[in-house]
Every structure is written in structure tokens, then in C-alpha cells.
Amino acid sequence: MTSYIVIFLFVVGIIIGRQLKDKEKTRKKVDKSVTYAVYLLLFLLGISVGINDDIIQNFSRIGYKALLLTFGAVAGSVLLAKLVYVFFFKRYQDK
């Protein structure tokens, strides 16, 4: 049931976003709100990790793997974002 709610909210967001796409001021506010929402989610994730004693006690065992996975995920995301920008968006800005 939860996955249907997520999909529904995503689709509703797309529909509303299409209606607001030409409003530059609104788009900037939404972009800023998304950034703050991501910061809040990361903060809450940090709290949930800090509360979990199992994670804290085994942090030295899983810490290196988690750190390696984190850096790999960030590096992969940055690389993919750069490729998407170059191949899909840059050519529209050059015109």
C-alpha cells in the first residue's frame, strides 16, 4: 500500500510541476525547498543511526565498507549527473 502512495504522490507532483514549469520564481522556490528537504532527511537519518546501538557498536566493522559505499555512490552520482548534463542539457544552452 505504501508504494502506491509514493507512486501517486510522485505522479501528482509531476502533473503540478508541468503546470508550474513556466513560472521561474516558483521553480526556484521548489528547488530550494527540495535542497532543504534533502538536508532534513540526511539529518534524520543521522539521528536514526545514532540511536541504533547495534550500528554504533559495530561501526568499526561496517564503517569502512559503509564509507567506501558512500564515496562510490557519491562519485557515481556526480559522474552520471555530469554525463546527463553534457549529453542532454548542454547542447540546449549553447543555442
SERO-4910 file (N, C-alpha, C, O; in steps of 0.05 Angstrom, whole numbers):
BEGIN
 pado doro    nc1    nc2    nc3   cac1   cac2   cac3    cc1    cc2    cc3    oc1    oc2    oc3
  Met    A     16    -24      0      0      0      0     17     25      0     11     45    -14
  Thr    A     39     25     15     57     48     17     69     55    -10     71     79    -17
  Ser    A     76     35    -26     88     41    -52     67     54    -70     75     71    -87
  Tyr    A     42     48    -68     22     62    -84     19     91    -76     15    108    -93
  Ile    A     22     97    -50     21    125    -41     45    140    -53     42    163    -62
  Val    A     68    128    -52     92    141    -63     89    146    -92     95    168   -102
  Ile    A     80    126   -107     76    130   -136     55    151   -142     58    168   -159
  Phe    A     33    150   -127     12    170   -130     22    198   -125     17    217   -141
  Leu    A     37    202   -103     48    229    -97     68    238   -119     68    261   -126
  Phe    A     83    219   -129    103    226   -150     88    235   -175     96    255   -187
  Val    A     67    220   -183     52    228   -207     38    255   -203     38    271   -221
  Val    A     26    259   -180     13    285   -174     34    307   -176     28    329   -186
  Gly    A     58    302   -165     79    322   -166     87    328   -195     92    352   -202
  Ile    A     88    308   -212     95    313   -240     73    330   -253     80    348   -268
  Ile    A     49    324   -248     26    339   -260     27    368   -251     25    386   -268
  Ile    A     31    373   -226     33    400   -215     58    414   -226     57    437   -234
  Gly    A     80    399   -228    104    411   -239    102    419   -268    112    440   -276
  Arg    A     87    404   -283     82    411   -311     66    437   -313     70    453   -331
  Gln    A     48    440   -294     31    465   -295     48    489   -287     42    512   -295
  Leu    A     68    485   -270     84    508   -260    111    512   -274    127    528   -265
  Lys    A    116    497   -295    142    497   -307    151    524   -318    175    529   -320
  Asp    A    132    540   -326    139    566   -337    142    588   -316    148    611   -323
  Lys    A    137    582   -292    138    602   -270    166    600   -257    170    583   -240
  Glu    A    184    617   -265    212    616   -256    215    620   -226    230    606   -213
  Lys    A    199    639   -215    201    644   -186    192    619   -170    205    612   -150
  Thr    A    171    607   -178    161    583   -165    181    560   -167    186    546   -147
  Arg    A    193    557   -190    213    536   -194    237    539   -176    247    520   -164
  Lys    A    246    564   -172    268    569   -154    261    563   -125    278    552   -111
  Lys    A    237    569   -117    228    563    -90    226    533    -86    234    523    -65
  Val    A    217    519   -106    215    489   -104    243    477   -103    247    459    -87
  Asp    A    261    487   -119    288    477   -119    301    481    -91    314    462    -81
  Lys    A    297    504    -79    308    509    -53    295    492    -32    309    482    -14
  Ser    A    269    488    -34    255    470    -15    264    442    -17    267    428      3
  Val    A    270    432    -41    280    405    -45    307    402    -31    312    382    -18
  Thr    A    324    422    -35    350    421    -22    348    419      8    361    403     21
  Tyr    A    331    436     20    327    435     49    315    409     58    321    399     80
  Ala    A    297    398     42    284    372     49    305    350     49    304    333     67
  Val    A    323    350     30    345    330     30    363    333     54    370    313     67
  Tyr    A    370    358     61    386    363     86    371    352    110    384    339    127
  Leu    A    345    357    112    330    347    135    329    317    136    332    305    157
  Leu    A    325    304    113    325    275    112    352    263    120    353    243    134
  Leu    A    374    276    111    400    266    119    405    269    149    416    252    162
  Phe    A    395    292    160    397    296    189    382    275    204    392    264    224
  Leu    A    357    270    196    341    250    209    353    222    206    351    205    225
  Leu    A    365    216    184    379    190    180    402    188    200    406    167    212
  Gly    A    417    210    203    439    210    223    429    205    251    441    190    266
  Ile    A    406    217    258    394    212    284    387    183    287    392    171    308
  Ser    A    374    171    267    366    143    269    390    124    271    388    104    285
  Val    A    412    131    258    436    115    260    448    118    288    456     99    301
  Gly    A    448    143    299    459    148    325    443    134    347    454    127    368
  Ile    A    417    131    343    400    118    363    404     88    363    401     75    384
  Asn    A    411     76    341    413     47    338    440     37    350    461     42    339
  Asp    A    438     24    373    462     14    387    477     -7    371    502     -8    372
  Asp    A    463    -24    356    476    -44    340    495    -32    319    518    -41    315
  Ile    A    486    -11    307    503      2    287    527     15    300    549     13    290
  Ile    A    522     29    322    544     43    336    565     23    346    589     28    344
  Gln    A    556      1    358    575    -19    369    591    -33    347    614    -40    352
  Asn    A    579    -36    324    593    -50    302    604    -30    281    610    -38    259
  Phe    A    605     -5    288    613     15    269    641     11    257    646     16    234
  Ser    A    659      1    274    686     -4    264    687    -26    243    703    -26    225
  Arg    A    669    -46    247    668    -68    227    654    -59    201    664    -66    180
  Ile    A    632    -45    204    618    -38    180    625    -10    170    617     -2    148
  Gly    A    640      5    186    646     33    179    662     36    153    655     53    137
  Tyr    A    682     19    149    699     21    125    683     15    100    685     28     80
  Lys    A    667     -7    103    650    -14     80    630      7     74    625     14     50
  Ala    A    617     18     94    598     39     90    610     64     79    599     77     61
  Leu    A    634     71     88    648     94     78    655     90     48    652    108     32
  Leu    A    665     67     42    672     60     14    647     61     -4    648     72    -26
  Leu    A    625     50      5    600     50    -10    590     79    -13    580     86    -35
  Thr    A    592     95      8    583    123      6    599    138    -14    588    152    -31
  Phe    A    626    136    -13    642    151    -33    637    141    -61    636    156    -80
  Gly    A    633    115    -64    627    104    -91    600    114   -101    598    120   -125
  Ala    A    580    115    -84    554    125    -92    555    154    -99    543    163   -119
  Val    A    569    170    -83    571    199    -89    587    203   -115    578    219   -132
  Ala    A    609    189   -118    625    192   -143    609    183   -167    610    197   -188
  Gly    A    595    161   -165    579    152   -187    556    171   -194    550    176   -217
  Ser    A    544    182   -174    522    202   -178    532    227   -192    520    237   -210
  Val    A    555    237   -182    567    261   -194    575    256   -223    569    272   -241
  Leu    A    587    233   -228    595    226   -255    571    224   -274    571    234   -296
  Leu    A    550    210   -265    526    206   -281    512    233   -285    502    238   -307
  Ala    A    511    250   -265    498    276   -268    513    293   -288    501    306   -304
  Lys    A    539    291   -288    556    306   -307    550    296   -336    547    312   -354
  Leu    A    549    270   -339    544    258   -365    516    266   -375    513    273   -399
  Val    A    496    265   -358    469    273   -366    469    302   -374    456    309   -394
  Tyr    A    482    319   -358    483    347   -365    496    352   -392    486    367   -409
  Val    A    519    339   -397    534    343   -422    517    333   -446    516    347   -466
  Phe    A    505    310   -443    492    298   -466    463    308   -471    454    307   -494
  Phe    A    450    317   -450    422    325   -453    416    354   -450    397    365   -462
  Phe    A    431    369   -433    424    396   -427    443    417   -439    435    439   -446
  Lys    A    469    410   -441    488    430   -450    483    439   -479    486    463   -485
  Arg    A    474    421   -496    470    429   -524    447    449   -526    446    464   -546
  Tyr    A    428    448   -507    406    468   -509    414    495   -499    403    515   -508
  Gln    A    434    496   -481    444    522   -471    463    535   -491    465    560   -491
  Asp    A    476    520   -508    494    531   -527    480    546   -550    492    562   -564
  Lys    A    454    540   -554    440    552   -576    429    579   -569    416    592   -585
***
